[in-house]
Amino acid sequence: MIEATERRGAGIEPREIKQEGDAGLRITWGDQRVLKPEAVSQELTIVEISIVGRYALNFRWNDGHETGIYSFRYLRDLCEEEKN
């Protein structure tokens, strides 16, 4: 479990990150919200997930690229957009 800090808040840092199959990613946020599997592109598959510090994730994809750092805040914002 990742403890929330005052600056980030419980809703920004994930409690759990799990890869589900080749293309699924499940993120359980501090306040129990979960990234929806249908939001992940069907054309790419995740080969590996790395945590970057205490603030982001890096993905290695089946097409060979692994550029980019996806902050917990950015991933959380994507979840919020799906709700609207």
PDB file of N, CA, C and O in Angstrom:
ATOM      1  N   MET A   1       0.840  -1.191   0.000  1.00  0.00           N
ATOM      2  CA  MET A   1       0.000   0.000   0.000  1.00  0.00           C
ATOM      3  C   MET A   1       0.874   1.241   0.000  1.00  0.00           C
ATOM      4  O   MET A   1       1.833   1.327   0.767  1.00  0.00           O
ATOM      5  N   ILE A   2       0.553   2.192  -0.847  1.00  0.00           N
ATOM      6  CA  ILE A   2       1.258   3.461  -0.897  1.00  0.00           C
ATOM      7  C   ILE A   2       0.508   4.442  -0.025  1.00  0.00           C
ATOM      8  O   ILE A   2      -0.685   4.670  -0.224  1.00  0.00           O
ATOM      9  N   GLU A   3       1.196   5.023   0.939  1.00  0.00           N
ATOM     10  CA  GLU A   3       0.533   5.983   1.813  1.00  0.00           C
ATOM     11  C   GLU A   3       0.410   7.328   1.120  1.00  0.00           C
ATOM     12  O   GLU A   3       1.350   7.795   0.477  1.00  0.00           O
ATOM     13  N   ALA A   4      -0.747   7.943   1.253  1.00  0.00           N
ATOM     14  CA  ALA A   4      -0.969   9.260   0.653  1.00  0.00           C
ATOM     15  C   ALA A   4      -0.242  10.321   1.457  1.00  0.00           C
ATOM     16  O   ALA A   4      -0.139  10.231   2.680  1.00  0.00           O
ATOM     17  N   THR A   5       0.260  11.325   0.756  1.00  0.00           N
ATOM     18  CA  THR A   5       0.867  12.455   1.434  1.00  0.00           C
ATOM     19  C   THR A   5      -0.119  13.605   1.427  1.00  0.00           C
ATOM     20  O   THR A   5      -1.086  13.600   0.664  1.00  0.00           O
ATOM     21  N   GLU A   6       0.122  14.580   2.267  1.00  0.00           N
ATOM     22  CA  GLU A   6      -0.794  15.719   2.349  1.00  0.00           C
ATOM     23  C   GLU A   6      -0.893  16.445   1.011  1.00  0.00           C
ATOM     24  O   GLU A   6      -1.978  16.870   0.616  1.00  0.00           O
ATOM     25  N   ARG A   7       0.228  16.588   0.315  1.00  0.00           N
ATOM     26  CA  ARG A   7       0.238  17.324  -0.945  1.00  0.00           C
ATOM     27  C   ARG A   7      -0.517  16.586  -2.049  1.00  0.00           C
ATOM     28  O   ARG A   7      -1.233  17.212  -2.832  1.00  0.00           O
ATOM     29  N   ARG A   8      -0.369  15.288  -2.118  1.00  0.00           N
ATOM     30  CA  ARG A   8      -0.969  14.520  -3.198  1.00  0.00           C
ATOM     31  C   ARG A   8      -2.397  14.112  -2.892  1.00  0.00           C
ATOM     32  O   ARG A   8      -3.247  14.141  -3.782  1.00  0.00           O
ATOM     33  N   GLY A   9      -2.674  13.739  -1.681  1.00  0.00           N
ATOM     34  CA  GLY A   9      -4.015  13.336  -1.311  1.00  0.00           C
ATOM     35  C   GLY A   9      -4.292  11.883  -1.643  1.00  0.00           C
ATOM     36  O   GLY A   9      -3.647  11.297  -2.512  1.00  0.00           O
ATOM     37  N   ALA A  10      -5.241  11.319  -0.953  1.00  0.00           N
ATOM     38  CA  ALA A  10      -5.560   9.892  -1.098  1.00  0.00           C
ATOM     39  C   ALA A  10      -6.084   9.544  -2.480  1.00  0.00           C
ATOM     40  O   ALA A  10      -5.904   8.412  -2.930  1.00  0.00           O
ATOM     41  N   GLY A  11      -6.725  10.479  -3.168  1.00  0.00           N
ATOM     42  CA  GLY A  11      -7.301  10.186  -4.471  1.00  0.00           C
ATOM     43  C   GLY A  11      -6.305  10.184  -5.607  1.00  0.00           C
ATOM     44  O   GLY A  11      -6.639   9.743  -6.707  1.00  0.00           O
ATOM     45  N   ILE A  12      -5.085  10.665  -5.380  1.00  0.00           N
ATOM     46  CA  ILE A  12      -4.097  10.767  -6.458  1.00  0.00           C
ATOM     47  C   ILE A  12      -3.184   9.551  -6.510  1.00  0.00           C
ATOM     48  O   ILE A  12      -2.868   9.078  -7.602  1.00  0.00           O
ATOM     49  N   GLU A  13      -2.752   9.033  -5.377  1.00  0.00           N
ATOM     50  CA  GLU A  13      -1.849   7.896  -5.371  1.00  0.00           C
ATOM     51  C   GLU A  13      -2.629   6.594  -5.363  1.00  0.00           C
ATOM     52  O   GLU A  13      -3.582   6.440  -4.599  1.00  0.00           O
ATOM     53  N   PRO A  14      -2.224   5.646  -6.219  1.00  0.00           N
ATOM     54  CA  PRO A  14      -2.937   4.372  -6.255  1.00  0.00           C
ATOM     55  C   PRO A  14      -2.608   3.507  -5.049  1.00  0.00           C
ATOM     56  O   PRO A  14      -1.499   3.546  -4.517  1.00  0.00           O
ATOM     57  N   ARG A  15      -3.594   2.729  -4.634  1.00  0.00           N
ATOM     58  CA  ARG A  15      -3.369   1.744  -3.571  1.00  0.00           C
ATOM     59  C   ARG A  15      -2.835   0.455  -4.151  1.00  0.00           C
ATOM     60  O   ARG A  15      -2.075  -0.265  -3.503  1.00  0.00           O
ATOM     61  N   GLU A  16      -3.243   0.164  -5.395  1.00  0.00           N
ATOM     62  CA  GLU A  16      -2.837  -1.094  -6.012  1.00  0.00           C
ATOM     63  C   GLU A  16      -2.768  -0.914  -7.520  1.00  0.00           C
ATOM     64  O   GLU A  16      -3.615  -0.242  -8.108  1.00  0.00           O
ATOM     65  N   ILE A  17      -1.754  -1.519  -8.151  1.00  0.00           N
ATOM     66  CA  ILE A  17      -1.597  -1.494  -9.604  1.00  0.00           C
ATOM     67  C   ILE A  17      -1.384  -2.938 -10.039  1.00  0.00           C
ATOM     68  O   ILE A  17      -0.461  -3.605  -9.572  1.00  0.00           O
ATOM     69  N   LYS A  18      -2.252  -3.422 -10.944  1.00  0.00           N
ATOM     70  CA  LYS A  18      -2.148  -4.801 -11.411  1.00  0.00           C
ATOM     71  C   LYS A  18      -2.309  -4.853 -12.915  1.00  0.00           C
ATOM     72  O   LYS A  18      -3.167  -4.180 -13.487  1.00  0.00           O
ATOM     73  N   GLN A  19      -1.472  -5.663 -13.551  1.00  0.00           N
ATOM     74  CA  GLN A  19      -1.671  -5.947 -14.966  1.00  0.00           C
ATOM     75  C   GLN A  19      -2.626  -7.120 -15.055  1.00  0.00           C
ATOM     76  O   GLN A  19      -2.467  -8.115 -14.347  1.00  0.00           O
ATOM     77  N   GLU A  20      -3.620  -7.005 -15.924  1.00  0.00           N
ATOM     78  CA  GLU A  20      -4.603  -8.063 -16.123  1.00  0.00           C
ATOM     79  C   GLU A  20      -4.532  -8.536 -17.566  1.00  0.00           C
ATOM     80  O   GLU A  20      -5.034  -7.863 -18.466  1.00  0.00           O
ATOM     81  N   GLY A  21      -3.915  -9.684 -17.792  1.00  0.00           N
ATOM     82  CA  GLY A  21      -3.739 -10.183 -19.143  1.00  0.00           C
ATOM     83  C   GLY A  21      -2.707  -9.359 -19.883  1.00  0.00           C
ATOM     84  O   GLY A  21      -1.913  -8.649 -19.265  1.00  0.00           O
ATOM     85  N   ASP A  22      -2.714  -9.450 -21.217  1.00  0.00           N
ATOM     86  CA  ASP A  22      -1.731  -8.734 -22.027  1.00  0.00           C
ATOM     87  C   ASP A  22      -2.044  -7.261 -22.201  1.00  0.00           C
ATOM     88  O   ASP A  22      -1.128  -6.460 -22.388  1.00  0.00           O
ATOM     89  N   ALA A  23      -3.314  -6.880 -22.144  1.00  0.00           N
ATOM     90  CA  ALA A  23      -3.680  -5.500 -22.459  1.00  0.00           C
ATOM     91  C   ALA A  23      -4.443  -4.792 -21.359  1.00  0.00           C
ATOM     92  O   ALA A  23      -4.848  -3.643 -21.534  1.00  0.00           O
ATOM     93  N   GLY A  24      -4.646  -5.445 -20.240  1.00  0.00           N
ATOM     94  CA  GLY A  24      -5.441  -4.828 -19.179  1.00  0.00           C
ATOM     95  C   GLY A  24      -4.584  -4.248 -18.071  1.00  0.00           C
ATOM     96  O   GLY A  24      -3.519  -4.768 -17.741  1.00  0.00           O
ATOM     97  N   LEU A  25      -5.069  -3.174 -17.516  1.00  0.00           N
ATOM     98  CA  LEU A  25      -4.414  -2.539 -16.386  1.00  0.00           C
ATOM     99  C   LEU A  25      -5.494  -2.141 -15.394  1.00  0.00           C
ATOM    100  O   LEU A  25      -6.479  -1.498 -15.759  1.00  0.00           O
ATOM    101  N   ARG A  26      -5.305  -2.528 -14.138  1.00  0.00           N
ATOM    102  CA  ARG A  26      -6.271  -2.182 -13.103  1.00  0.00           C
ATOM    103  C   ARG A  26      -5.557  -1.335 -12.066  1.00  0.00           C
ATOM    104  O   ARG A  26      -4.568  -1.768 -11.475  1.00  0.00           O
ATOM    105  N   ILE A  27      -6.060  -0.127 -11.844  1.00  0.00           N
ATOM    106  CA  ILE A  27      -5.518   0.771 -10.832  1.00  0.00           C
ATOM    107  C   ILE A  27      -6.611   1.025  -9.812  1.00  0.00           C
ATOM    108  O   ILE A  27      -7.691   1.506 -10.152  1.00  0.00           O
ATOM    109  N   THR A  28      -6.326   0.701  -8.559  1.00  0.00           N
ATOM    110  CA  THR A  28      -7.256   1.005  -7.479  1.00  0.00           C
ATOM    111  C   THR A  28      -6.733   2.242  -6.783  1.00  0.00           C
ATOM    112  O   THR A  28      -5.653   2.220  -6.192  1.00  0.00           O
ATOM    113  N   TRP A  29      -7.486   3.311  -6.849  1.00  0.00           N
ATOM    114  CA  TRP A  29      -7.075   4.583  -6.261  1.00  0.00           C
ATOM    115  C   TRP A  29      -7.361   4.585  -4.765  1.00  0.00           C
ATOM    116  O   TRP A  29      -8.128   3.761  -4.266  1.00  0.00           O
ATOM    117  N   GLY A  30      -6.745   5.505  -4.067  1.00  0.00           N
ATOM    118  CA  GLY A  30      -6.897   5.608  -2.627  1.00  0.00           C
ATOM    119  C   GLY A  30      -8.346   5.734  -2.184  1.00  0.00           C
ATOM    120  O   GLY A  30      -8.694   5.359  -1.064  1.00  0.00           O
ATOM    121  N   ASP A  31      -9.194   6.266  -3.068  1.00  0.00           N
ATOM    122  CA  ASP A  31     -10.603   6.408  -2.707  1.00  0.00           C
ATOM    123  C   ASP A  31     -11.470   5.394  -3.450  1.00  0.00           C
ATOM    124  O   ASP A  31     -12.664   5.620  -3.646  1.00  0.00           O
ATOM    125  N   GLN A  32     -10.857   4.255  -3.870  1.00  0.00           N
ATOM    126  CA  GLN A  32     -11.549   3.080  -4.434  1.00  0.00           C
ATOM    127  C   GLN A  32     -11.996   3.207  -5.870  1.00  0.00           C
ATOM    128  O   GLN A  32     -12.681   2.304  -6.349  1.00  0.00           O
ATOM    129  N   ARG A  33     -11.665   4.250  -6.589  1.00  0.00           N
ATOM    130  CA  ARG A  33     -12.041   4.307  -8.005  1.00  0.00           C
ATOM    131  C   ARG A  33     -11.067   3.471  -8.821  1.00  0.00           C
ATOM    132  O   ARG A  33      -9.895   3.362  -8.462  1.00  0.00           O
ATOM    133  N   VAL A  34     -11.547   2.870  -9.934  1.00  0.00           N
ATOM    134  CA  VAL A  34     -10.754   1.936 -10.728  1.00  0.00           C
ATOM    135  C   VAL A  34     -10.739   2.384 -12.188  1.00  0.00           C
ATOM    136  O   VAL A  34     -11.762   2.813 -12.722  1.00  0.00           O
ATOM    137  N   LEU A  35      -9.566   2.281 -12.833  1.00  0.00           N
ATOM    138  CA  LEU A  35      -9.451   2.574 -14.259  1.00  0.00           C
ATOM    139  C   LEU A  35     -10.278   1.561 -15.034  1.00  0.00           C
ATOM    140  O   LEU A  35     -10.161   0.359 -14.795  1.00  0.00           O
ATOM    141  N   LYS A  36     -11.097   2.018 -15.943  1.00  0.00           N
ATOM    142  CA  LYS A  36     -11.972   1.130 -16.705  1.00  0.00           C
ATOM    143  C   LYS A  36     -11.191   0.438 -17.817  1.00  0.00           C
ATOM    144  O   LYS A  36     -10.509   1.106 -18.594  1.00  0.00           O
ATOM    145  N   PRO A  37     -11.279  -0.893 -17.907  1.00  0.00           N
ATOM    146  CA  PRO A  37     -10.528  -1.628 -18.932  1.00  0.00           C
ATOM    147  C   PRO A  37     -10.829  -1.179 -20.352  1.00  0.00           C
ATOM    148  O   PRO A  37      -9.941  -1.228 -21.203  1.00  0.00           O
ATOM    149  N   GLU A  38     -12.054  -0.743 -20.638  1.00  0.00           N
ATOM    150  CA  GLU A  38     -12.408  -0.323 -21.996  1.00  0.00           C
ATOM    151  C   GLU A  38     -11.702   0.964 -22.414  1.00  0.00           C
ATOM    152  O   GLU A  38     -11.733   1.329 -23.589  1.00  0.00           O
ATOM    153  N   ALA A  39     -11.067   1.656 -21.468  1.00  0.00           N
ATOM    154  CA  ALA A  39     -10.328   2.877 -21.789  1.00  0.00           C
ATOM    155  C   ALA A  39      -8.943   2.571 -22.357  1.00  0.00           C
ATOM    156  O   ALA A  39      -8.272   3.467 -22.868  1.00  0.00           O
ATOM    157  N   VAL A  40      -8.506   1.296 -22.271  1.00  0.00           N
ATOM    158  CA  VAL A  40      -7.195   0.902 -22.782  1.00  0.00           C
ATOM    159  C   VAL A  40      -7.348   0.453 -24.230  1.00  0.00           C
ATOM    160  O   VAL A  40      -8.229  -0.349 -24.541  1.00  0.00           O
ATOM    161  N   SER A  41      -6.488   0.971 -25.129  1.00  0.00           N
ATOM    162  CA  SER A  41      -6.545   0.623 -26.542  1.00  0.00           C
ATOM    163  C   SER A  41      -6.448  -0.887 -26.739  1.00  0.00           C
ATOM    164  O   SER A  41      -5.652  -1.552 -26.076  1.00  0.00           O
ATOM    165  N   GLN A  42      -7.246  -1.419 -27.638  1.00  0.00           N
ATOM    166  CA  GLN A  42      -7.240  -2.851 -27.928  1.00  0.00           C
ATOM    167  C   GLN A  42      -6.064  -3.261 -28.813  1.00  0.00           C
ATOM    168  O   GLN A  42      -5.775  -4.451 -28.938  1.00  0.00           O
ATOM    169  N   GLU A  43      -5.385  -2.293 -29.426  1.00  0.00           N
ATOM    170  CA  GLU A  43      -4.309  -2.600 -30.360  1.00  0.00           C
ATOM    171  C   GLU A  43      -2.953  -2.789 -29.683  1.00  0.00           C
ATOM    172  O   GLU A  43      -2.066  -3.415 -30.264  1.00  0.00           O
ATOM    173  N   LEU A  44      -2.776  -2.279 -28.503  1.00  0.00           N
ATOM    174  CA  LEU A  44      -1.512  -2.400 -27.790  1.00  0.00           C
ATOM    175  C   LEU A  44      -1.642  -3.356 -26.620  1.00  0.00           C
ATOM    176  O   LEU A  44      -2.706  -3.483 -26.013  1.00  0.00           O
ATOM    177  N   THR A  45      -0.546  -4.021 -26.318  1.00  0.00           N
ATOM    178  CA  THR A  45      -0.512  -4.851 -25.126  1.00  0.00           C
ATOM    179  C   THR A  45       0.657  -4.405 -24.259  1.00  0.00           C
ATOM    180  O   THR A  45       1.684  -3.956 -24.770  1.00  0.00           O
ATOM    181  N   ILE A  46       0.499  -4.529 -22.966  1.00  0.00           N
ATOM    182  CA  ILE A  46       1.530  -4.147 -22.005  1.00  0.00           C
ATOM    183  C   ILE A  46       2.454  -5.334 -21.794  1.00  0.00           C
ATOM    184  O   ILE A  46       2.006  -6.443 -21.505  1.00  0.00           O
ATOM    185  N   VAL A  47       3.753  -5.086 -21.942  1.00  0.00           N
ATOM    186  CA  VAL A  47       4.738  -6.129 -21.714  1.00  0.00           C
ATOM    187  C   VAL A  47       5.295  -6.027 -20.299  1.00  0.00           C
ATOM    188  O   VAL A  47       5.552  -7.043 -19.652  1.00  0.00           O
ATOM    189  N   GLU A  48       5.481  -4.784 -19.816  1.00  0.00           N
ATOM    190  CA  GLU A  48       6.043  -4.574 -18.482  1.00  0.00           C
ATOM    191  C   GLU A  48       5.611  -3.224 -17.936  1.00  0.00           C
ATOM    192  O   GLU A  48       5.449  -2.269 -18.695  1.00  0.00           O
ATOM    193  N   ILE A  49       5.425  -3.137 -16.620  1.00  0.00           N
ATOM    194  CA  ILE A  49       5.079  -1.895 -15.931  1.00  0.00           C
ATOM    195  C   ILE A  49       6.148  -1.622 -14.888  1.00  0.00           C
ATOM    196  O   ILE A  49       6.523  -2.508 -14.120  1.00  0.00           O
ATOM    197  N   SER A  50       6.637  -0.379 -14.867  1.00  0.00           N
ATOM    198  CA  SER A  50       7.614   0.027 -13.856  1.00  0.00           C
ATOM    199  C   SER A  50       7.087   1.241 -13.115  1.00  0.00           C
ATOM    200  O   SER A  50       6.506   2.141 -13.720  1.00  0.00           O
ATOM    201  N   ILE A  51       7.289   1.266 -11.799  1.00  0.00           N
ATOM    202  CA  ILE A  51       6.924   2.440 -11.014  1.00  0.00           C
ATOM    203  C   ILE A  51       8.094   3.415 -11.064  1.00  0.00           C
ATOM    204  O   ILE A  51       9.243   3.026 -10.856  1.00  0.00           O
ATOM    205  N   VAL A  52       7.799   4.685 -11.339  1.00  0.00           N
ATOM    206  CA  VAL A  52       8.803   5.742 -11.386  1.00  0.00           C
ATOM    207  C   VAL A  52       8.647   6.574 -10.118  1.00  0.00           C
ATOM    208  O   VAL A  52       7.665   7.298  -9.956  1.00  0.00           O
ATOM    209  N   GLY A  53       9.618   6.464  -9.229  1.00  0.00           N
ATOM    210  CA  GLY A  53       9.528   7.182  -7.965  1.00  0.00           C
ATOM    211  C   GLY A  53       8.248   6.823  -7.228  1.00  0.00           C
ATOM    212  O   GLY A  53       7.853   5.659  -7.165  1.00  0.00           O
ATOM    213  N   ARG A  54       7.609   7.846  -6.672  1.00  0.00           N
ATOM    214  CA  ARG A  54       6.317   7.660  -5.991  1.00  0.00           C
ATOM    215  C   ARG A  54       5.229   8.455  -6.697  1.00  0.00           C
ATOM    216  O   ARG A  54       4.234   8.840  -6.083  1.00  0.00           O
ATOM    217  N   TYR A  55       5.428   8.706  -8.020  1.00  0.00           N
ATOM    218  CA  TYR A  55       4.491   9.609  -8.678  1.00  0.00           C
ATOM    219  C   TYR A  55       4.040   9.177 -10.055  1.00  0.00           C
ATOM    220  O   TYR A  55       3.169   9.833 -10.626  1.00  0.00           O
ATOM    221  N   ALA A  56       4.584   8.104 -10.627  1.00  0.00           N
ATOM    222  CA  ALA A  56       4.250   7.808 -12.020  1.00  0.00           C
ATOM    223  C   ALA A  56       4.507   6.346 -12.367  1.00  0.00           C
ATOM    224  O   ALA A  56       5.108   5.595 -11.599  1.00  0.00           O
ATOM    225  N   LEU A  57       4.025   5.968 -13.562  1.00  0.00           N
ATOM    226  CA  LEU A  57       4.268   4.645 -14.133  1.00  0.00           C
ATOM    227  C   LEU A  57       4.921   4.794 -15.500  1.00  0.00           C
ATOM    228  O   LEU A  57       4.730   5.796 -16.189  1.00  0.00           O
ATOM    229  N   ASN A  58       5.693   3.783 -15.880  1.00  0.00           N
ATOM    230  CA  ASN A  58       6.258   3.687 -17.224  1.00  0.00           C
ATOM    231  C   ASN A  58       5.820   2.338 -17.768  1.00  0.00           C
ATOM    232  O   ASN A  58       5.883   1.332 -17.062  1.00  0.00           O
ATOM    233  N   PHE A  59       5.376   2.312 -19.022  1.00  0.00           N
ATOM    234  CA  PHE A  59       4.912   1.084 -19.648  1.00  0.00           C
ATOM    235  C   PHE A  59       5.847   0.679 -20.780  1.00  0.00           C
ATOM    236  O   PHE A  59       6.314   1.531 -21.537  1.00  0.00           O
ATOM    237  N   ARG A  60       6.118  -0.608 -20.897  1.00  0.00           N
ATOM    238  CA  ARG A  60       6.781  -1.134 -22.089  1.00  0.00           C
ATOM    239  C   ARG A  60       5.698  -1.876 -22.860  1.00  0.00           C
ATOM    240  O   ARG A  60       5.047  -2.777 -22.332  1.00  0.00           O
ATOM    241  N   TRP A  61       5.512  -1.478 -24.134  1.00  0.00           N
ATOM    242  CA  TRP A  61       4.414  -1.988 -24.963  1.00  0.00           C
ATOM    243  C   TRP A  61       4.921  -3.050 -25.933  1.00  0.00           C
ATOM    244  O   TRP A  61       6.121  -3.142 -26.190  1.00  0.00           O
ATOM    245  N   ASN A  62       4.000  -3.851 -26.470  1.00  0.00           N
ATOM    246  CA  ASN A  62       4.371  -4.926 -27.378  1.00  0.00           C
ATOM    247  C   ASN A  62       4.951  -4.438 -28.696  1.00  0.00           C
ATOM    248  O   ASN A  62       5.571  -5.226 -29.410  1.00  0.00           O
ATOM    249  N   ASP A  63       4.773  -3.176 -29.044  1.00  0.00           N
ATOM    250  CA  ASP A  63       5.365  -2.653 -30.280  1.00  0.00           C
ATOM    251  C   ASP A  63       6.799  -2.151 -30.067  1.00  0.00           C
ATOM    252  O   ASP A  63       7.411  -1.597 -30.979  1.00  0.00           O
ATOM    253  N   GLY A  64       7.327  -2.352 -28.846  1.00  0.00           N
ATOM    254  CA  GLY A  64       8.722  -2.030 -28.575  1.00  0.00           C
ATOM    255  C   GLY A  64       8.972  -0.689 -27.921  1.00  0.00           C
ATOM    256  O   GLY A  64      10.077  -0.458 -27.430  1.00  0.00           O
ATOM    257  N   HIS A  65       7.998   0.209 -27.891  1.00  0.00           N
ATOM    258  CA  HIS A  65       8.280   1.514 -27.286  1.00  0.00           C
ATOM    259  C   HIS A  65       7.999   1.503 -25.794  1.00  0.00           C
ATOM    260  O   HIS A  65       7.151   0.762 -25.296  1.00  0.00           O
ATOM    261  N   GLU A  66       8.738   2.345 -25.106  1.00  0.00           N
ATOM    262  CA  GLU A  66       8.528   2.499 -23.663  1.00  0.00           C
ATOM    263  C   GLU A  66       8.842   3.926 -23.234  1.00  0.00           C
ATOM    264  O   GLU A  66       9.229   4.176 -22.093  1.00  0.00           O
ATOM    265  N   THR A  67       8.668   4.852 -24.166  1.00  0.00           N
ATOM    266  CA  THR A  67       8.883   6.253 -23.823  1.00  0.00           C
ATOM    267  C   THR A  67       7.661   6.791 -23.106  1.00  0.00           C
ATOM    268  O   THR A  67       6.541   6.331 -23.326  1.00  0.00           O
ATOM    269  N   GLY A  68       7.885   7.751 -22.265  1.00  0.00           N
ATOM    270  CA  GLY A  68       6.781   8.386 -21.565  1.00  0.00           C
ATOM    271  C   GLY A  68       6.668   7.931 -20.133  1.00  0.00           C
ATOM    272  O   GLY A  68       6.861   6.760 -19.807  1.00  0.00           O
ATOM    273  N   ILE A  69       6.351   8.884 -19.292  1.00  0.00           N
ATOM    274  CA  ILE A  69       6.073   8.627 -17.895  1.00  0.00           C
ATOM    275  C   ILE A  69       4.659   9.129 -17.648  1.00  0.00           C
ATOM    276  O   ILE A  69       4.344  10.283 -17.937  1.00  0.00           O
ATOM    277  N   TYR A  70       3.818   8.273 -17.120  1.00  0.00           N
ATOM    278  CA  TYR A  70       2.416   8.590 -16.898  1.00  0.00           C
ATOM    279  C   TYR A  70       2.201   8.829 -15.409  1.00  0.00           C
ATOM    280  O   TYR A  70       2.148   7.886 -14.619  1.00  0.00           O
ATOM    281  N   SER A  71       2.079  10.090 -15.038  1.00  0.00           N
ATOM    282  CA  SER A  71       1.942  10.422 -13.622  1.00  0.00           C
ATOM    283  C   SER A  71       0.628   9.883 -13.078  1.00  0.00           C
ATOM    284  O   SER A  71      -0.347   9.703 -13.807  1.00  0.00           O
ATOM    285  N   PHE A  72       0.633   9.631 -11.771  1.00  0.00           N
ATOM    286  CA  PHE A  72      -0.594   9.182 -11.137  1.00  0.00           C
ATOM    287  C   PHE A  72      -1.690  10.224 -11.329  1.00  0.00           C
ATOM    288  O   PHE A  72      -2.854   9.870 -11.517  1.00  0.00           O
ATOM    289  N   ARG A  73      -1.332  11.499 -11.285  1.00  0.00           N
ATOM    290  CA  ARG A  73      -2.322  12.564 -11.485  1.00  0.00           C
ATOM    291  C   ARG A  73      -2.946  12.472 -12.888  1.00  0.00           C
ATOM    292  O   ARG A  73      -4.163  12.575 -13.035  1.00  0.00           O
ATOM    293  N   TYR A  74      -2.102  12.275 -13.921  1.00  0.00           N
ATOM    294  CA  TYR A  74      -2.598  12.148 -15.294  1.00  0.00           C
ATOM    295  C   TYR A  74      -3.523  10.939 -15.430  1.00  0.00           C
ATOM    296  O   TYR A  74      -4.599  11.037 -16.021  1.00  0.00           O
ATOM    297  N   LEU A  75      -3.096   9.793 -14.877  1.00  0.00           N
ATOM    298  CA  LEU A  75      -3.927   8.598 -14.955  1.00  0.00           C
ATOM    299  C   LEU A  75      -5.253   8.803 -14.235  1.00  0.00           C
ATOM    300  O   LEU A  75      -6.299   8.336 -14.686  1.00  0.00           O
ATOM    301  N   ARG A  76      -5.193   9.503 -13.119  1.00  0.00           N
ATOM    302  CA  ARG A  76      -6.418   9.794 -12.369  1.00  0.00           C
ATOM    303  C   ARG A  76      -7.352  10.699 -13.170  1.00  0.00           C
ATOM    304  O   ARG A  76      -8.564  10.483 -13.195  1.00  0.00           O
ATOM    305  N   ASP A  77      -6.781  11.714 -13.827  1.00  0.00           N
ATOM    306  CA  ASP A  77      -7.589  12.609 -14.652  1.00  0.00           C
ATOM    307  C   ASP A  77      -8.289  11.843 -15.775  1.00  0.00           C
ATOM    308  O   ASP A  77      -9.435  12.147 -16.108  1.00  0.00           O
ATOM    309  N   LEU A  78      -7.609  10.852 -16.360  1.00  0.00           N
ATOM    310  CA  LEU A  78      -8.246  10.031 -17.394  1.00  0.00           C
ATOM    311  C   LEU A  78      -9.466   9.286 -16.829  1.00  0.00           C
ATOM    312  O   LEU A  78     -10.496   9.155 -17.490  1.00  0.00           O
ATOM    313  N   CYS A  79      -9.322   8.815 -15.616  1.00  0.00           N
ATOM    314  CA  CYS A  79     -10.454   8.118 -14.976  1.00  0.00           C
ATOM    315  C   CYS A  79     -11.628   9.078 -14.766  1.00  0.00           C
ATOM    316  O   CYS A  79     -12.784   8.719 -14.992  1.00  0.00           O
ATOM    317  N   GLU A  80     -11.320  10.287 -14.335  1.00  0.00           N
ATOM    318  CA  GLU A  80     -12.371  11.278 -14.110  1.00  0.00           C
ATOM    319  C   GLU A  80     -13.091  11.640 -15.412  1.00  0.00           C
ATOM    320  O   GLU A  80     -14.307  11.835 -15.410  1.00  0.00           O
ATOM    321  N   GLU A  81     -12.346  11.731 -16.532  1.00  0.00           N
ATOM    322  CA  GLU A  81     -12.967  12.049 -17.827  1.00  0.00           C
ATOM    323  C   GLU A  81     -13.943  10.957 -18.248  1.00  0.00           C
ATOM    324  O   GLU A  81     -14.992  11.248 -18.824  1.00  0.00           O
ATOM    325  N   GLU A  82     -13.604   9.712 -17.967  1.00  0.00           N
ATOM    326  CA  GLU A  82     -14.480   8.593 -18.340  1.00  0.00           C
ATOM    327  C   GLU A  82     -15.813   8.655 -17.606  1.00  0.00           C
ATOM    328  O   GLU A  82     -16.830   8.198 -18.129  1.00  0.00           O
ATOM    329  N   LYS A  83     -15.818   9.213 -16.405  1.00  0.00           N
ATOM    330  CA  LYS A  83     -17.051   9.306 -15.633  1.00  0.00           C
ATOM    331  C   LYS A  83     -18.022  10.312 -16.235  1.00  0.00           C
ATOM    332  O   LYS A  83     -19.235  10.157 -16.090  1.00  0.00           O
ATOM    333  N   ASN A  84     -17.514  11.335 -16.904  1.00  0.00           N
ATOM    334  CA  ASN A  84     -18.363  12.410 -17.443  1.00  0.00           C
ATOM    335  C   ASN A  84     -18.952  12.082 -18.775  1.00  0.00           C
ATOM    336  O   ASN A  84     -19.684  12.892 -19.343  1.00  0.00           O
TER     337      ASN A  84
END
